[in-house]
Amino acid sequence: MEIKKNEIAYGEPVGVVTAQSIGERSTQMVLRTFHSAGITSEVVSAGLPRLIEILDARKKPKHPTMTITFDRKMASDYESVKEVKTKIEEVKVSSLLGGFEENLKAGTMVLDMDKEAMTMHSITVRKVMEIISHRFPDVELSNEGSSISVRCRKRKEIKAVRTIFVNIRAEMISGVEGIEKAVVNADGDLFYISTSGSNLKGVLEVGGVTQENIYTNDMFEILNAFGVEAARAAILNEMMQVFAIEDTKMNVKHAMLIADAMTYAGTIRSIGRHGLAGDKESVFARAAYEETIKHFVNAAFFSETDRLRGVAENIIIGRQITVGTGRVKLMIKNKDLEKIKAED
């Protein structure tokens, strides 16, 4: 019974049905997302804009996030989870400052370190000075208490001095690059980490983090780290998550078809004119989507032939489309046809 329920009829236009299924729901997202008073940026990024990010195969999501879980023994120990959080959270010189003063003409800068921030991240003034002196050999450092004095040797080049000072304040002291913030959350008596920012390969190098217990909403990071099958699963998961947040139900098979179409070539490709729609064999199908004149001019210039095998191109010229009953061809023997004519 279950097998029969999952079967589809021969010639069923699954692509068209999938497009209609997602299109109808995304229309409702437009109405609910952009016409809600006092809506927050998190909800907006999770609704239609997030769905567009997925289908357009954006290289970087607007709000990259990661979720890091642990085995039950470690997840129940808050201090162990907090230690991992401290290791992965990106800490820059600017986030440790209480204030700073710079004199570009004299080529000097004084960094007033925030003692509370340094204690929270387990960082010392000595460690900050070691990293700055190692990565910026053109500066001389000295300190008095919690203040660090920086003197640039290129004092005559004000632009170079300014660039060095800005780079010093933006220099990373500890953590994983790209993880702007990490927070320890609780799920019952178990703890896990949520991050703002994503760096899958970097976080996997931190002790206590395994690939089975880490997830990012950046599909291309998953593709580069785990391969195309994992990327396909991520696309499917992200799409269904968008619909779940919007409290909209959709058959998972439609999302699976989209995920398959975006990844069948071994990488992640967008649905639009720079991806699947732009790579169609049919000239009419490409022209029907966007940039109509360009496709017709190129087709004429390169003498392209359209064999009219798809749905869009047959609709354009008024032919019966090859799906549903239009896919069934009836054959009859000549002698039987003659009998039928004689009876008529």
N, C-alpha and C positions, 0 to 999 in steps of 0.2 A: 504493500500500500504506500509506504513511504517513498519507494523508488518511483512509482507511477506519479506521485504528487510532484516530484522534482523534474520529471521529464518535460521537455518543451516540444511543441509541434514542429514538424518538418517545415522549413522556410520561415520560421518565426523571426521577425526583424529585431533581434535582441539588442542591437546597437541603438536603434531608434527608440525602443522602449526604455533603455537605460538613460538615454539623453533626456527623454521626457520625464522620467522619474526624478532625476537629479535637478532638471530645470525647474520643475514645479516646486520642489522644496526650496531651492535657492531663491525663487521668487518670493516665497513666504519669508525667507530670512531677510530679504531686502526690506520688506514691510515692517518686520518686527525689530530689525536692528537699527535702521535709520529713522524710525518714527517713534522711538521710545524715549521718554523724557528722563534726563538724569542718568543716562546709561554710561557705564564705565569703560575705559579703554580696554580692560581685559575681556569684557564681553564682546566688544567690537572685533578684536583680534581673533576671537574664537569663533565668530559667526561667518558671515559671507566673505569678509576679507581673508580669513584663514582658508576657506574653501578655494578662493581664487589663487592664493599662494600655492596650494597643493596642485591644482589643475594646470597652473602656469609653470610648474616646476621651477619656482624661484630658487636661486642658488643659496640664498640665506633668508630664513624666516625673519619677520619683523621682530618677533619676540621669541628668540631661541630659549628653550628650557631643557633641563635634564631632571630625571628622577633616578636616584640611586638607592637601592634597597640592599639588605644584607641577610645572611642566614639567621635563623631564629636566635641562636646563641649571642651573636654580635648585636643584632637589632634590639635585643632587650637590655643592652648595656649602653646607657646614654653617653658615658664618658668616651667609650670607644668610637661611637658614631661621631661625637663632637670632634674627636681627634682627626678623623678623616675629613670632616668639614673644614677644619683649620688648614689641612694640607692642600685642599683643592681650591679654596677661595682665593681669588686673585687679590694681592695686596700691593698697591703702588705707593711710591713715596708720597704722592699727593694725599692719599687716604690716611697717612700717619702724621700729617702736618696740622699744627694748631694755627700756623700762619707763616708767612715768609716775606722777606724784603730783598729786593734786587736793585743793584746799581749798575746799569748797563755800561755807563761811561767808564766806571772804574773796573768793571768786569768782576763784580763780587755779588754774592747772594748769601743770605743767612736763612737757614731753615730751622724754624722752631718746632721741634717734634712734640707731638701730643703723647704724654706719658700713659694716659688711659688707653689710647688706641694701640700703643706699642705693647702694653701689658696684655691686652685682649688677644692680640695676634702673636704673642710670645716672640717679639722681635726686639733686639737691642740697638742702641745707637751705633755700636761698634759694627754690627752686621750691616747696617745701612751704609756706613762709610766704606766698608770693604767692597760692597757691590758697586757703589758709585765709582770708587777709585779704579776698580777692575774694568768697568765698561766705559769709563770716560777718562782716558789717560791724559787729556789736555787740561785737567783741573787739579788744583791743590786743595786738600781738605784739612780742616782743623776743627776741634770741637771744644766747647766749654759747657759743661752740664748737659742739658738736653738740646742744645743748639749746635748746628753744624754750619760752619762757615765754608763757603765754596769760592775759590778764586780761579778765574779762567785765564790761561796764559795768552789767549788770542784777544787781548783787550782792545786792540786797534780796530778789529772787525766787529762792530756792534751787532750786525745781523747774525754773525756766527755765534757771538756770545748769547744772544737771545735764543737762538735755536738750541744751544747746549743746555741752557737753563730750563727751557720748556721740556726737553727730552729727559733731563734729570728728574723733574717732578713727575713725569709720566713713566718712569722706570719701574719695572716690576721687581718687588723684593722677594715675594714668596707666592706659592700657590700655582695654579694652572692658568695659563693665558686664555682669556676669553670667558672665564667664570667670574662674572662681575660680583655676584653675591650668592652665598650658599646659606640655606636655613635648615635646621633640624626640625622635622615635623614628627608628630606622633600618630600612629594608627592603633588605637587601643593601648596595649602595653609594649608595642614595638615601635622603633624609631627608624626614620628614613630621611634622606636628604633631598631637598628640591633646590634647583639652582636657577639663577637668571644668567643666561649665557650658556654656550655649549662648546665643548671640546672633547669629543668622544675618545680619541686616541690618547690625548693628554691625561684624562682622568683614569683611563684603564691602566696607566703606569703607576698609579698611586696604590700603595699596599692596602689590602682589605677590600678592593673593588674588583669584581669579576664581571666578565662579559655577559653572564647569565642574568645579572641583577642590575643592569644599567639600561636606561632608555633615554633617547633624545627625540625631539620633534623635528630635528634637522635631517631630512631624508637623504641628503647627499653625504653627510657624515656617516650615516649607516651604510650607504652604498660603498663608500671608500673603505670602511672598516670591516664590514661583514659580507659584502657582495650584493648582487642584484635580487636574490630571493628575499633577503632580509629587508631590502629597500621596498620591494613589493608589499611585504607584510606591513611595513611602516606606513605606506600610502593608504592601504586598506584601513589600518587602525586609526590613522589621523582623520580620514573621511568619516568613518562611523562615529568617532568621538565628537566631531563637529555637529553631526545630526543628533547625537544623544544630548549634547548640551542645549541644543535648540528644542529638545523634547519632540523631535520629529522622527517617525519610524520610516525605515526604508529597507527593502529586501537587500541583504548583504551581497547577493549575487550581482547586483548592479554595480556596487562598489568594487567587487572582485574583477568584473569585466574592465572597468576603468583602470584599475591597478595593473592588470595584465597588459592592456593596450599601451600603457605608459612605460612598461619595463621589458617588453618582449625582445627588444633589440639589444639587451644587455646593459643598458644604462637607463636613466630617467629622462623621458622626453615629455614636453608639454603637449597639451591637447590642441593648442592654437596654431596659428599660421607658421610659427617657427618650429613646430613639432609635427604631430600626426596629420593635422589638416593640410599643412604645407607640403607634406611628402606624398600625398595621394597621387596615384598614377593618372587619374582622370584630370584633364584640363578644366572641364566644367565644374568638377567637384572642388578643385582648388580655387577657381574663380568665384564660386558661390559663397565662399567663406569671407575672404577679405582681399583687397588689392586686385579687384577684378580686371582692370585694364592691363596691369602689368602681366598677369598670367596669359591673357589672350595675345598680347604683343609677343611675349617670349615663345608661346606655342606656334605662332605664325612664323616667327623668325627661324626657329629650329625645326619646323615642319613636323610637329608632334601629331600623333594620332590618338584619338580618344575612342576606345572600344566599347564605351557605354555599358560597363558591367556593374556599376554601383547604383545606389538609390538616387543620390542627388542629381547626377547627370541625366538619368532617365526622366525624372520629374521635370527638369528644365526643358527638355525637348518634347515632352508630352507623351513619352512611351510608357507602357506598362512596366512597373518596377518589378524586379526579380526577387520578390519576397512574398510570403503568404501564398495565395492562390496563383499569383503571377509567376511563381517559381515552378509550378506544375505544368508540364507539357503533355498534351493528349495526342496519342498516335492511333491511327485507324488504317486497316488494310483497304486497298483500293476496291476490292470486290465487295467488302462490307459497306463501303461508302456508296457504291453503285446500288446495292440493295435498298439502302435507306432512301436514296433519291427516288428509286422506282416506287417505293411504298408511299412517299410524299406525293 
